[in-house]
Amino acid sequence: MQRHRFAVLRADISRELDNVRRLGAEARDWSDRLVGLPDNIRVRTAGSILHDFYCGAERIFRLVAMGLDGDLPAGSDWYIDLLHRMATEIEPVRPALLDRETARQLEEFLRFRHLFRNLYGFDLDWDRCQVLLQKLPVTLRRLEQQICAFDEFLGSLQDQA
């Protein structure tokens, strides 16, 4: 039964990682198309992609927290605590999913997601969106590498079960 649980967790993480990759491709495709469009269209398009990017990463974090750690952080700042937990090794349960630098980079996307959810679209800043769109490929690459390494860990657990 344990073997099955790890296989399901790996499949769920893989599916979410594919979605995050699709968002990275979408961001790349839209970056060129946004030039010359009115600010409100640029901000709403970029904002949606950036919001979804972090939400996808957070879905992976939730899967790890529920599947291995046994729970999600509680409290009003649970989403920040969840990101920090992913950058923490939990002996003897699991290694850290993220290194500190990747967690720091993702924190910028988390802060943007918070703004996106709590401001009107016309209050968002295009320059901030543009900076995050430029940072997204590097952050995504780091996230992919670390999730793939974590998948190897899960694979070893699956083999041992």
KEMARVEX-494325 format. One line per field, with one value per residue: residue in one letter; x, z, y of N, C-alpha, C, O in turn. Coordinates in Angstrom, 2 decimals, decimal comma. Each point is the difference from the previous one (the first is absolute). Layout:
residues N
resn <- c(A  ...);
nX <- c(X  ...);
nZ <- c(Z  ...);
nY <- c(Y  ...);
caX <- c(X  ...);
caZ <- c(Z  ...);
caY <- c(Y  ...);
cX <- c(X  ...);
cZ <- c(Z  ...);
cY <- c(Y  ...);
oX <- c(X  ...);
oZ <- c(Z  ...);
oY <- c(Y  ...);
END
This chain:
residues 161
resn <- c(M  Q  R  H  R  F  A  V  L  R  A  D  I  S  R  E  L  D  N  V  R  R  L  G  A  E  A  R  D  W  S  D  R  L  V  G  L  P  D  N  I  R  V  R  T  A  G  S  I  L  H  D  F  Y  C  G  A  E  R  I  F  R  L  V  A  M  G  L  D  G  D  L  P  A  G  S  D  W  Y  I  D  L  L  H  R  M  A  T  E  I  E  P  V  R  P  A  L  L  D  R  E  T  A  R  Q  L  E  E  F  L  R  F  R  H  L  F  R  N  L  Y  G  F  D  L  D  W  D  R  C  Q  V  L  L  Q  K  L  P  V  T  L  R  R  L  E  Q  Q  I  C  A  F  D  E  F  L  G  S  L  Q  D  Q  A);
nX <- c(0,82  1,42  0,23  -1,62  0,25  1,48  -0,84  -1,20  1,04  0,89  -1,43  -0,43  1,53  -0,01  -1,60  0,32  1,18  -1,14  -1,17  1,11  0,20  -1,76  -0,06  1,17  -0,96  -1,36  0,96  0,71  -1,49  -0,56  1,58  0,22  -1,09  1,31  1,72  0,29  0,39  -2,19  0,48  -1,67  0,38  1,15  -0,86  -1,53  0,79  0,98  -1,36  -1,12  1,02  0,14  -1,83  -0,55  1,09  -0,56  -1,59  0,75  0,98  -1,33  -0,62  1,48  0,03  -1,57  0,50  1,38  -0,77  -1,15  1,08  0,83  -0,53  -1,19  1,47  -1,95  1,42  0,68  -2,20  0,11  1,48  -2,11  -1,23  -0,41  -1,74  -1,94  -0,57  -0,86  -2,22  -1,09  -0,15  -1,86  2,13  -0,95  1,37  0,48  -1,00  0,94  0,50  1,88  -1,94  -0,24  0,82  1,80  1,77  0,25  0,93  2,23  1,15  0,28  1,84  1,78  0,76  1,43  2,11  1,39  0,96  1,75  2,02  1,27  1,00  1,98  0,96  -0,30  -1,44  -1,98  -0,55  -0,84  1,65  -0,51  0,27  -1,70  -1,78  0,13  -0,24  -2,07  -0,97  0,64  -1,30  -1,77  0,61  0,62  -1,50  -0,74  1,30  0,04  -1,59  0,21  1,43  -0,80  -1,14  1,14  0,91  -1,32  -0,08  1,79  -0,11  -1,08  1,31  1,32  -0,95  -0,07  1,90  0,22  -1,16);
nZ <- c(0,00  1,42  -0,37  0,89  2,16  0,37  -0,10  1,75  1,83  -0,11  0,39  2,15  1,15  -0,27  1,12  2,18  0,41  -0,14  1,84  1,63  -0,28  0,60  2,21  0,64  -0,31  1,62  1,85  -0,08  0,30  2,12  0,80  -1,27  0,71  1,70  -1,05  1,36  1,27  -0,45  0,79  -0,65  -2,05  -0,36  0,61  -1,34  -1,79  -0,21  0,10  -1,88  -1,63  0,08  -0,63  -2,16  -0,86  0,50  -1,24  -1,98  -0,16  -0,13  -2,13  -1,28  0,01  -1,30  -2,19  -0,64  -0,34  -1,87  -1,87  0,16  -0,85  -1,88  -0,87  0,57  -1,23  2,10  0,08  1,38  1,50  0,22  -0,83  1,60  1,44  -1,03  -0,39  1,69  0,18  -1,44  1,29  0,44  0,73  -1,15  1,57  -1,08  0,65  0,65  -2,12  0,25  0,40  1,80  -1,93  1,30  -1,06  0,03  1,81  0,07  -1,15  0,98  1,26  -1,35  -0,46  1,54  0,09  -1,53  0,45  1,40  -0,86  -0,86  1,67  0,20  -1,89  0,09  -1,33  0,36  1,49  -1,49  1,12  -1,46  0,87  1,33  -0,93  -0,53  1,73  0,71  -1,14  0,70  1,69  -1,04  -1,77  0,56  0,14  -1,90  -1,02  0,84  -0,68  -2,02  -0,24  0,65  -1,58  -1,57  0,63  -0,10  -2,06  -0,37  0,73  -1,23  -1,59  0,78  0,08  -1,89  -0,61  1,03  -1,27);
nY <- c(-1,21  -1,02  -2,20  -1,25  -0,55  -1,65  -2,08  -0,71  -0,77  -2,05  -1,69  -0,51  -1,20  -2,22  -1,10  -0,46  -1,87  -1,91  -0,53  -1,07  -2,22  -1,25  -0,42  -1,82  -2,01  -0,72  -0,83  -2,12  -1,66  -0,44  -1,36  -1,84  -1,83  -0,65  -1,00  1,76  -1,80  0,04  2,06  1,37  0,77  1,90  1,98  0,93  1,05  2,01  1,77  0,36  1,13  2,24  1,12  0,26  1,76  2,12  0,99  0,71  2,02  1,80  0,31  1,09  2,24  0,95  0,18  1,66  2,07  0,36  0,60  2,07  2,02  -0,30  1,47  0,97  1,21  0,36  0,29  1,76  -0,76  -0,72  1,69  1,50  -0,12  0,48  2,13  1,19  -0,23  1,33  1,84  -1,19  0,06  -1,67  0,86  -1,81  1,91  1,95  -0,62  1,19  1,03  1,32  0,79  0,13  -0,87  -2,22  -0,93  0,06  -1,58  -2,00  0,21  -0,15  -2,07  -0,80  0,76  -0,93  -1,99  0,16  0,49  -1,64  -1,11  1,04  -0,71  2,20  -1,06  1,00  -1,57  -1,45  -1,00  1,63  2,06  0,62  0,99  2,17  1,41  0,50  1,66  2,04  0,72  0,85  1,24  2,07  1,66  0,89  1,49  2,08  1,45  0,96  1,71  2,00  1,10  1,10  1,95  1,80  0,88  1,30  2,11  1,57  0,92  1,66  2,03  1,23  1,03  1,97  1,45);
caX <- c(-0,82  0,91  0,55  -1,08  -0,09  1,10  -0,24  -1,06  0,59  0,89  -0,83  -0,66  1,03  0,38  -1,08  0,06  1,21  -0,33  -0,82  0,88  0,80  -0,88  -0,08  1,27  -0,07  -0,99  0,64  0,96  -0,76  -0,70  0,92  0,18  -1,30  -0,50  0,60  -0,86  -1,39  -0,26  0,47  -0,98  -0,02  1,28  0,02  -0,96  0,50  1,19  -0,39  -0,66  1,02  0,86  -0,84  -0,15  1,31  0,24  -1,02  0,43  1,11  -0,56  -0,71  1,03  0,39  -1,10  0,06  1,11  -0,34  -1,04  0,40  1,17  0,10  -1,21  -0,91  0,36  0,14  -1,25  0,10  -0,31  1,13  0,33  0,59  1,41  0,60  0,10  1,17  1,19  0,13  0,53  1,44  0,51  0,08  -0,72  0,58  0,53  -1,11  0,33  0,92  -0,66  -0,39  0,60  1,11  -0,38  -0,06  -1,24  -1,09  0,04  -0,54  -1,44  -0,65  -0,42  -1,22  -1,03  -0,43  -0,79  -1,29  -0,79  -0,47  -0,94  -1,28  -0,56  -0,13  -0,66  0,97  0,51  0,95  1,26  1,07  0,57  1,44  0,17  -0,35  1,05  1,17  -0,28  -0,01  1,39  0,59  -0,71  0,72  1,06  -0,65  -0,61  1,08  0,46  -1,09  -0,04  1,16  -0,13  -1,11  0,50  0,86  -0,90  -0,66  0,93  -0,17  -1,28  0,19  0,72  -0,98  -0,92  0,73  0,23  -1,30);
caZ <- c(0,00  0,08  -1,35  -0,77  0,47  -0,58  -1,45  -0,19  0,31  -1,10  -1,17  0,25  -0,11  -1,42  -0,71  0,35  -0,60  -1,42  -0,07  0,27  -1,24  -1,00  0,34  -0,42  -1,46  -0,26  0,34  -1,08  -1,20  0,16  0,25  -1,23  -0,47  0,87  -0,39  -0,79  0,46  1,12  1,30  0,73  -0,60  0,34  1,43  0,30  -0,61  0,73  1,38  0,04  -0,19  1,18  1,07  -0,22  0,17  1,41  0,48  -0,41  0,89  1,33  -0,03  0,21  1,40  0,78  -0,18  0,83  1,41  0,40  -0,30  0,78  1,31  0,73  0,22  -0,52  1,09  0,41  0,33  -1,07  -0,94  -0,33  -1,33  0,15  0,75  -0,90  -0,85  0,84  0,33  -1,17  -0,02  1,25  0,11  1,16  0,35  -1,06  -0,95  -1,38  -0,18  -0,46  -1,41  -0,62  0,69  0,53  -1,07  -0,77  0,88  0,00  -1,28  -0,02  0,91  -0,79  -0,72  1,03  0,33  -1,11  0,01  1,05  -0,57  -1,08  0,59  0,91  -0,65  -1,30  -1,08  -0,45  1,00  -0,12  -0,65  -1,14  0,18  0,90  -0,78  -1,01  0,70  0,35  -1,24  -0,37  0,98  0,01  -0,57  0,88  1,17  -0,45  -0,23  1,32  0,59  -0,71  0,40  1,38  0,07  -0,61  1,00  1,04  -0,56  0,18  1,40  0,10  -0,68  0,90  1,01  -0,66  -0,19  1,31  0,62);
caY <- c(1,21  1,13  0,16  0,63  1,39  0,77  0,08  1,01  1,31  0,35  0,31  1,29  1,04  0,08  0,69  1,42  0,56  0,22  1,22  1,14  0,16  0,62  1,42  0,59  0,15  1,05  1,27  0,26  0,34  1,27  1,12  0,77  0,52  1,06  1,27  0,85  -0,05  0,91  -0,50  -0,81  -1,34  -0,62  -0,33  -1,07  -1,23  -0,42  -0,28  -1,30  -1,03  -0,01  -0,55  -1,44  -0,63  -0,29  -0,95  -1,33  -0,40  -0,24  -1,29  -1,02  0,08  -0,58  -1,46  -0,49  0,19  -0,95  -1,37  -0,44  0,65  -0,37  1,12  1,33  0,98  0,64  1,41  0,96  0,05  -1,39  -0,09  0,38  -1,10  -1,15  0,23  -0,16  -1,43  -0,71  0,24  -0,55  -1,46  -0,51  -1,30  -0,85  -0,13  0,36  1,13  1,23  -0,01  1,18  0,65  1,33  1,00  -0,21  0,45  1,47  0,43  -0,28  0,94  1,16  -0,38  -0,11  1,36  0,50  -0,67  0,65  1,27  -0,30  -0,42  1,00  1,30  0,01  -0,16  1,30  0,49  -0,73  0,76  -0,72  -0,19  -1,15  -1,19  -0,22  -0,53  -1,39  -0,78  -0,23  -0,91  -1,28  -1,14  -0,46  -0,59  -1,25  -0,96  -0,45  -0,77  -1,29  -0,81  -0,45  -0,96  -1,25  -0,63  -0,49  -1,17  -1,13  -0,40  -0,72  -1,28  -0,91  -0,42  -0,94  -1,27  -0,61  -0,40);
cX <- c(0,86  0,56  -1,00  -0,09  1,09  -0,18  -1,04  0,56  0,90  -0,80  -0,68  0,99  0,39  -1,05  0,05  1,24  -0,22  -0,82  0,85  0,89  -0,82  -0,13  1,29  0,03  -0,98  0,60  0,98  -0,72  -0,62  0,95  0,18  -1,30  -0,51  0,54  -0,98  -1,47  -0,21  0,40  -1,00  -0,07  1,28  0,00  -0,95  0,46  1,19  -0,36  -0,64  1,01  0,88  -0,73  -0,08  1,32  0,24  -1,03  0,37  1,13  -0,55  -0,80  0,99  0,42  -1,06  0,00  1,09  -0,36  -1,03  0,46  1,13  0,03  -1,22  -0,97  0,48  0,24  -1,36  0,25  -0,20  1,11  0,42  0,73  1,47  0,74  0,18  1,23  1,29  0,21  0,60  1,51  0,68  0,02  -0,74  0,51  -1,01  -1,00  0,43  1,07  -0,81  -0,35  0,73  1,25  -0,45  -0,14  -1,28  -1,19  -0,06  -0,59  -1,52  -0,78  -0,46  -1,29  -1,17  -0,52  -0,84  -1,38  -0,93  -0,56  -1,08  -1,38  -0,67  -0,11  -0,90  1,08  0,60  0,95  1,35  0,99  0,63  1,49  0,29  -0,32  1,12  1,25  -0,21  -0,07  1,42  0,68  -0,61  0,79  1,10  -0,60  -0,62  1,06  0,51  -1,05  -0,08  1,13  -0,18  -1,16  0,43  0,92  -0,85  -0,75  0,90  -0,07  -1,29  0,08  0,72  -0,92  -0,95  0,66  0,18  -1,28  -0,42);
cZ <- c(0,00  -1,39  -0,89  0,35  -0,62  -1,51  -0,30  0,25  -1,14  -1,24  0,17  -0,14  -1,46  -0,80  0,29  -0,58  -1,49  -0,17  0,22  -1,22  -1,09  0,26  -0,37  -1,50  -0,38  0,28  -1,10  -1,27  0,09  0,17  -1,23  -0,46  0,83  -0,37  -0,88  0,39  1,12  1,33  0,69  -0,55  0,34  1,45  0,29  -0,58  0,79  1,43  0,15  -0,12  1,24  1,22  -0,12  0,18  1,48  0,55  -0,37  0,87  1,38  0,06  0,23  1,47  0,90  -0,11  0,87  1,48  0,46  -0,18  0,84  1,41  0,87  0,28  -0,74  1,20  0,29  0,24  -1,23  -1,04  -0,45  -1,33  0,01  0,73  -0,88  -0,91  0,80  0,38  -1,16  -0,13  1,25  -0,08  1,26  0,26  0,78  -1,15  -1,44  -0,02  -0,33  -1,48  -0,75  0,75  0,39  -1,10  -0,81  0,83  0,02  -1,30  -0,06  0,93  -0,73  -0,74  0,98  0,38  -1,11  0,00  1,04  -0,51  -1,05  0,55  0,79  -0,57  -1,23  -1,07  -0,43  1,01  -0,06  -0,85  -1,13  0,19  0,90  -0,73  -0,97  0,64  0,35  -1,23  -0,45  0,94  -0,08  -0,62  0,91  1,23  -0,36  -0,20  1,32  0,66  -0,64  0,45  1,39  0,18  -0,61  0,96  1,13  -0,48  0,10  1,44  0,17  -0,67  0,87  1,12  -0,58  -0,17  1,33  0,62  -0,41);
cY <- c(1,27  0,33  0,76  1,49  0,87  0,15  1,08  1,39  0,46  0,41  1,36  1,16  0,20  0,76  1,50  0,67  0,25  1,27  1,24  0,26  0,67  1,50  0,72  0,24  1,11  1,38  0,40  0,46  1,39  1,18  0,87  0,64  1,17  1,38  0,77  -0,05  1,01  -0,64  -0,90  -1,43  -0,73  -0,47  -1,15  -1,33  -0,54  -0,38  -1,36  -1,14  -0,11  -0,58  -1,51  -0,75  -0,33  -0,99  -1,43  -0,52  -0,34  -1,30  -1,16  -0,03  -0,63  -1,53  -0,61  0,09  -1,03  -1,45  -0,52  0,57  -0,33  1,12  1,24  0,91  0,64  1,49  0,88  0,11  -1,39  -0,13  0,41  -1,12  -1,23  0,15  -0,22  -1,47  -0,78  0,19  -0,54  -1,53  -0,41  -1,41  -0,81  -0,15  0,24  1,08  1,25  -0,16  1,12  0,42  1,41  1,06  -0,14  0,44  1,53  0,55  -0,20  0,94  1,27  -0,29  -0,16  1,39  0,59  -0,65  0,63  1,33  -0,22  -0,34  1,11  1,41  -0,14  -0,09  1,32  0,62  -0,70  0,80  -0,83  -0,28  -1,20  -1,30  -0,35  -0,59  -1,48  -0,90  -0,33  -1,00  -1,40  -1,14  -0,57  -0,68  -1,34  -1,08  -0,57  -0,89  -1,38  -0,92  -0,58  -0,98  -1,33  -0,75  -0,59  -1,25  -1,23  -0,52  -0,79  -1,37  -1,01  -0,48  -1,04  -1,35  -0,74  -0,55  -1,40);
oX <- c(-0,32  0,12  0,37  -0,16  -0,26  0,33  0,15  -0,27  -0,06  0,36  -0,07  -0,33  0,16  0,33  -0,13  -0,06  0,46  0,22  -0,19  0,26  0,50  -0,03  -0,03  0,46  0,26  -0,22  0,06  0,41  0,01  -0,38  -0,03  -0,01  -0,83  -0,59  -0,52  -0,78  0,96  -0,06  0,38  -0,21  -0,02  0,41  0,35  -0,19  0,02  0,50  0,28  -0,08  0,29  0,58  0,22  0,01  0,36  0,35  -0,21  -0,01  0,41  -0,03  -0,31  0,15  0,31  -0,23  -0,21  0,22  0,14  -0,32  0,07  0,26  0,08  -1,09  1,10  -0,58  -0,86  1,14  -0,13  -0,26  1,18  0,88  0,79  1,11  0,99  0,76  0,92  1,13  0,76  0,68  1,15  -0,99  0,16  -0,44  -0,65  0,08  -0,27  0,20  -1,21  0,79  0,40  0,12  -1,03  -0,90  -0,63  -0,93  -1,08  -0,77  -0,73  -1,18  -1,03  -0,88  -1,14  -1,21  -1,00  -1,01  -1,19  -1,17  -1,02  -1,02  -1,21  -0,50  -0,21  1,12  1,18  0,65  0,94  -0,39  0,50  0,47  0,92  0,72  0,38  0,62  0,89  0,43  0,27  0,89  0,61  0,04  0,14  0,47  0,10  -0,19  0,18  0,33  -0,13  -0,22  0,31  0,08  -0,37  -0,06  0,30  -0,26  -0,49  0,02  -0,01  -0,58  -0,33  0,08  -0,35  -0,63  -0,03  0,03  -1,05);
oZ <- c(-0,67  -0,38  -0,77  -0,87  -0,42  -0,56  -0,95  -0,77  -0,40  -0,68  -0,95  -0,59  -0,46  -0,85  -0,92  -0,43  -0,54  -0,95  -0,68  -0,35  -0,72  -0,94  -0,45  -0,46  -0,91  -0,76  -0,40  -0,64  -0,96  -0,32  0,11  -0,52  -0,47  0,35  -0,99  -0,45  0,66  0,16  0,58  0,77  0,31  0,29  0,76  0,62  0,41  0,52  0,96  0,72  0,46  0,78  0,97  0,49  0,35  0,81  0,79  0,42  0,61  1,03  0,69  0,58  0,96  0,99  0,65  0,75  1,08  0,82  0,27  0,96  1,23  0,52  -0,55  1,07  -0,88  0,05  -1,12  -1,14  -0,29  -0,14  -0,76  -0,38  0,13  -0,17  -0,49  0,07  0,21  -0,66  0,29  -0,37  1,05  -0,63  0,87  -0,77  -0,88  0,97  -0,25  -0,78  -1,15  1,20  -0,46  0,06  -0,34  -0,53  -0,02  0,01  -0,48  -0,23  0,35  -0,08  -0,34  0,11  0,26  -0,22  -0,25  0,21  -0,02  -0,58  0,22  0,67  -0,52  0,21  -0,35  -0,30  0,68  -0,86  0,25  -0,34  -0,27  0,15  -0,13  -0,57  -0,20  0,05  -0,51  -0,42  0,46  0,60  0,10  0,42  0,76  0,41  0,14  0,58  0,70  0,30  0,25  0,82  0,50  0,09  0,50  0,79  0,21  0,22  0,64  0,47  -0,01  0,42  0,66  0,22  0,04  0,84  0,43);
oY <- c(0,98  1,16  0,88  0,85  1,13  1,05  0,76  0,93  1,16  0,96  0,78  1,03  1,13  0,83  0,82  1,15  1,01  0,76  1,01  1,15  0,85  0,80  1,15  1,05  0,78  0,94  1,16  0,96  0,76  1,13  1,23  1,12  0,78  1,02  -0,52  0,84  0,39  -1,22  -1,02  -0,94  -1,19  -1,13  -0,91  -1,04  -1,16  -0,99  -0,72  -0,99  -1,11  -0,76  -0,73  -1,13  -1,12  -0,86  -0,92  -1,16  -0,98  -0,67  -0,97  -1,07  -0,69  -0,69  -1,02  -0,95  -0,58  -0,86  -1,20  -0,72  0,01  -0,23  0,03  -0,21  0,08  0,45  -0,48  0,41  -0,21  -0,85  -0,56  -0,39  -0,72  -0,95  -0,65  -0,47  -0,94  -0,79  0,34  -0,63  0,62  -0,96  0,58  -0,96  -0,81  0,72  -0,07  -0,56  -0,18  -0,21  0,49  0,83  1,00  0,62  0,58  0,96  0,86  0,27  0,57  0,86  0,32  0,19  0,67  0,68  0,18  0,30  0,68  0,39  -0,04  0,90  -1,09  0,47  0,06  1,00  0,40  0,79  -1,10  -1,08  -0,78  -0,99  -1,17  -0,91  -0,82  -1,15  -1,08  -0,74  -0,97  -1,08  -1,22  -1,06  -0,96  -1,14  -1,21  -1,04  -1,01  -1,17  -1,17  -0,91  -1,06  -1,22  -1,09  -0,91  -1,11  -1,21  -1,06  -0,97  -1,19  -1,15  -0,98  -1,04  -1,23  -0,90  -0,48);
END
